[in-house]
């Protein structure tokens, strides 16, 4: 095993981590921006108006996408554990 294998494994881990984080945070940020624009237009400055919709979007996405995320996690862990002897060498 050389450094290229380890760099490839770390690159895959970082890629899947970035995908998992982005599919949750980007829609949450978009909802927060929309609510902020509505608050600026109506001049209503209530903190719960931004907090509740963002939490609802985040938990809904986690509920819907958690099977896919777990499937991806199982696949990458299976790949790493299968290639473990090559990483140790």
Secondary structure, 3 states (H helix, E strand, C coil): CCHHHHHHHHHHHHHHHHHHHHHHHHHHHHHHHHHHHHHHHHCCCCHHHHHHHHHHHHHHHHHHHHHHHHHHHHHHHHHHHHCHHHHHC
